Amino acid sequence: MNPTTPTPAATPETGAAPRATTMKAVVKAQSGPGVEIHEVPVPTPGPGEILLRVLRAGVCGTDLHIFEWDRWSQNRVRPPVTLGHEFVGEVVGLGAGVSEFKPGERVSCESHIICEHCTACRTGGGHVCENTRILGVDVNGGFAEYVKVPSANAWRAPANVPLEVQGVMEPLGNAVHTAFAGPLSACRIAVTGCGPIGLFAIGVARAAGACQVIASDVSPYRLDLARRMMADAVIDASKESFVERVMELTEGRGLDGVLEMSGSPQAIRDGLAALRNGGRLSQLGLPRESFDLDWNRLLIFKGVTLHGIIGRRMYETWYQMDNLLRSGRLDIRPAITHVMPMGKIDEAIAQLRSGNAGKVVLIPWGQSA
């Protein structure tokens, strides 16, 4: 057998594993801005791995960073690498020792490949593994016709949600992790920053029983998407005082929790100022630079709990997310604004750059809408 041919496995659509030995993929081929579409070998699943025929893939801000080749990308990414860490696929090949999945099953994927040996992994903190490798960043990802992943990273996608939603469960998990880092039921919650994960978080907080969800941003387009995600109120932080408006909306009580998705220093300060004493701020947004903060007034004397959020708890967050989706209480479709062919990756990146997009989902070669 050709070494690039995947392990044979029947599928409902094709009846057999892919016979082709090459495939199209979006590749960061070299240092510098941009990406390229290359013909590359179809991967072969090794021991403990599965081969997926990619059905949908989400474009993330991380992909934009790699496309633009910023300082973080230059220090982290080692070309050539196939991009894409958000995706859903159909199992078409099984590596040695894999028995928990069958050909034809549809799975979404956790993008963090962990070592399972460091202190964090051994004490239930795999999401902060000291040796994490990320699909589409450190190893080849899902912006391709096929991708191989550790079977431990695969999650059976809920059958009651569309492919586009199944394809973005990874970033939805970020929103779930951020939201569930503190109390939600009967709480007054603000989401600061209405990019895709912030928009998802609005839906998560509502589905989990928050009594009031307030969204803020400086983009009219994103604030309109926040309304579509059923935020109870939206605040344009470029035109009005976030703190004053929150106090009006909460009758002076302040917020129980802030889900901070923007990384804006002012949004972080305002979020802390608008919290009631004893509230919590869960920080997923990444500030571009270090900044000053009045720790005494905004944090210590208020008894605030501050959470740093990365990735998804493995796999507690996936169970929470799966339950919300299967229940029908969580619908993130209003936040998915663009679905386009993977071959138009440059257009997808341009759409993200414009700011006039929520979540962008790609359809790989050979797949249809």
N, C-alpha and C positions, 0 to 999 in steps of 0.2 A: 504494500500500500504506500502511496506517495506520502512522505512525512508531513505534508501540509493538509492532508485530507482528514477531516474530523471523524471521530468514532461514529460508525453508522448508527442511526436512530430514526425510527419512523416518525412521521408527523402527519396530522390530519390533512394538511393542505398538500404536501408534496409526496407523502408516502415513504420518504427516505431522507437521510441526511443530505446536505448539499454535496453535489458532485464536483462543483467548481473548486479549484485550488487557490484562486485569487478572488479578491473582492475590492469594492471601492470603500475608501475611508477618508475622513477629514484629518489630516496629519499636520502637526507642528513639525515641519521637516528640518528647520534650521533656526538658528538664533536670529531674532529680528521680528518686526511686525508682520502680521498676516498668517494665514494658514493655506494649505494646498490640498487638493483632492488627488490622492494617489491610488494606484492599484497595488494592493499588498496581499501577502499570503493569508488565506483563511486560517485562523488559529486552531490548534489542536488541543483539546482539553487534557490536562495532565491529571495525575492522581488527585482526587478530591475536588476536581473542577468540573464545570458543565459548560457546554457551548450553547449560546443563545443566538437565534435569528432575531435581530433587533427589529422591533415593531414601531416604537416611538422613542424619542430622546428629547430632553429639555435642554435649552440653552441657559447658562447660568452666568452671573457676573464674573465668576472665576474664569470662564471661557473667554470673556471679554478681556480680562487682565492678560491672559496668555496670548490672545490675538494681538493686543497692543504691545506686548513684551515689556511690561513695566518692571520696576525694580524687584518686586516680589517674584515675578515669573523668571527673571534672569537668575535669581538665587535658588529657585526651586526646580524648575523644569529642565530636563535633559533631553533635547531632541535627538532622534525623531521619536515622537509619541503620538498615538491616535487619541484625540480629545474625546470628551463626553463622559460625565459621571452621573447623569440622570437618565435612566432609560428603563424600558420594559421590553422583554423578549420572550420568545417561545423556545423551550428546551428542544434542541435537535441533536445534542451529543452529550455523552456521559463519560467522564474519566474514570479510571480505576478506583474502586472503593466507594463510588457514589450509589446509594440505594434509596435516598429519601426523595428523589425526584424521578419523574418518568417523562419520556419524550412526549411532546405536545402540550405540556403544562406551561402556563404563562406566569412569569415571575418578574417582579420588580427587584431592584438591587440596592443593598447598602454599599455605598462607595468606599468606605474605609476598610482596608484590609489590615487586620491587627495581628500582633505577634503572639498573643495569648500567653506570654511568658513574663512580661514586665510586671512591676508592682501594681500599676493601674489595672492591667488586664486581670491579674489574679485576685484583685479585691473588688471586682464588679464594676470597674471603670474603664471598660474597653474603649469607650468613646474618646477617652483622653490617653490612649495607648502611646507610650513613648516612642514607638517605632512604626507609627501608622504610615501606610502607603495608600495613595488614593487613585482609584480608577480614573483614567483620563487626565491624570496629572503626573503621577510617578510610574504608572503602568498603563498599557493600552486600554482605552475606554470604548464607549458605545456609539461614537459618531461613525458608524460603519455598518456594513451589512450583517456582520457577525461579531460576537465578542465572547471571550471566555472569562469566567469569573469563578472564584471559590464557591462551592456549593453552600458553604456556611453563610455567604453573603446574599443568597437568593431568598426571596420572600414571595410566596404564592399571592398573586395580585387578586384583590377582591373582584369577583365576577360581576358585581352589580354596578361597577363604575366604568366609564368609557376608557378607551385606550389612552387618550390624552392625559387623563387623571392618573392612570396606572403608571404612565411614563414619568411623572413628576412626584412620585411618593417620597423620593429622597429629600428634595427641598421642603416638601410638606412636613417631613419629619423634623426639620429644623424649627418650623413654626410650632409644631406640637411640643417639642422639647422645651422651647422658650416659654410657651404658655403654661405647661404643666410643671414648671419649676417652682410654682407657688400656687396659692389658692385661686380658684376661678369662680366656683359656684357662688351666686349671689354677690359677686364682687363688682366694683367699678374699675374697669380696666381701660387703659389707653394703649394704643399701638402707634408708636412714633416712627414714621418712615413707611410709606405704602408702596414699596417695591413688591415683587411677587411674594416673598416670604411674609412681609408685613400684611399683604392682602390675605394670604392663607391664614395668618394668625387671627385676623378679624373673625373669619368663619369658625376657627377652632374655639376661640373664646366664647362665641355665641353658642356653639354646639355643646360646650361643656357647662353652660348655665350661668355665664356672667350676666348680671342684671343690667349693665350698661357698658357699651363698647364705644370708645371715642377714638377716632383716627386723625392723625395729623401728618401733613406733608407740605411742601412748598410748590408742588406741581398740580395745577388744575386737572390735568388728565388723570393723574393717580388718585386724586381726591374723588373724582367721578367713579373710578373703579372701586374705591372704598365704599361709596354709596351703594354700588351694585352688589358688594359683598355684605350689605345690610348693616353697616356701621350705624349706630344710633345718632351720631353727630360727627361732623368733620370740621377740622380746624386748619385753615390756611395760615401756617406759622409765619409766612412772609408778610401777612397783612394784619394779623391780630395777635395779641398776647396769648400764648398757649396757657400760661398759668391762670391768668384772669378768666379766660373762657372756660377752663376746666372748673374753676371755683363756682362760676355761674351755673354750669351744667350739673354739678354735684351739690348744689345748695351749700357751698362752703365746706363740705366735708373732705374734699380732696379724693385722691385716687387710692384704691387698695393695691393696685399693681400697674406697672408700666412694662410693656414689651417693647424694648428699644431696638429698632431694626435699621436705623439710618447711619449710625456712627458719627452723627453731627455733634460736636461738643455742646452747642447751644441746646440741641434737643435733649441731651443727657442732663444738662443743668436744669432745664425746664421740667423734665420728667421727675427729677428728684425733688424740685421745689413744689411740684403739684401733688406729691405723695402725702398722704396722711402720715402722722407719726406711727412708726411700726410697719409701714408699707414695704413693698419689695419692688426692685427694678431688676429685670432680667435682660442682660446685654448681649445681643447677637451681632448688632452692627459694629463694623470695624472702623474706628477713627483713623484718618490718614496720618495724623501726627499726634504726639503727646500734647496735652493741654492742661491748664490749671483748673482746679476744682476746689471749691470751698468745702473741704471735708467736714469741718466742724459743724457748720450751719446746715448743710444739705444731707449729711449722712450720719455722723456720729450722734449729734444731739437729737436727731429725729429717730434714732434706733432703726434705721433702714437696713433691710437685707439686700445685698447686691450680689447678683449671680452672674458669673461669666459663662456663656453658653457656646459650646462648639458641637457641631454634628448632631447625632441622635444617640440617645442611650441605647446600648445594644444588649438586649433587644426590647427593653421595656417600652421605648417610644414607639417601636413598630407595632406592638400589640395595641397600644392606645390609639394610634393612627388607624390601624386596621378596624378596630371596633367602631370608631367614629364613622368611617366610610361605609362599612357594612350596615350600620344602623340607618343610613340615609339622612342623618342629621347634619352631616357636613357635605356641602357642595362647593367646590372651588372652581367650577367651570367659568364663572364670570371673570376670574383673574387670568384665564388662559385666553389671550387676545389674538394670537397669531399661530397658525399651523401651516407650515410650508415645507417644501422638499429639502432634504438634507443637502442636496447639491447647490442650494442657494444660501449656503452658510454666510457668505459675505453680506447678503441682504438681511439675514437674521441679525448679524452683528450690528449692521447699520441701524436697524430698527431699535435695538437696545440702546445704542448710542444716542438716538434721537430723543429718548425719554418718553416716547409715545408708544409704549408697549408694556403689557403686563408680563405674563410668562409666555415665552415663545417655544413652541414644540416643533420638532423636525420629524419628517417622514422619510425613512431611509429609501435608498434605491430598491426597486422591486416591490415596494409596498404602496398601497393606495389609501386614500382618505376614507 
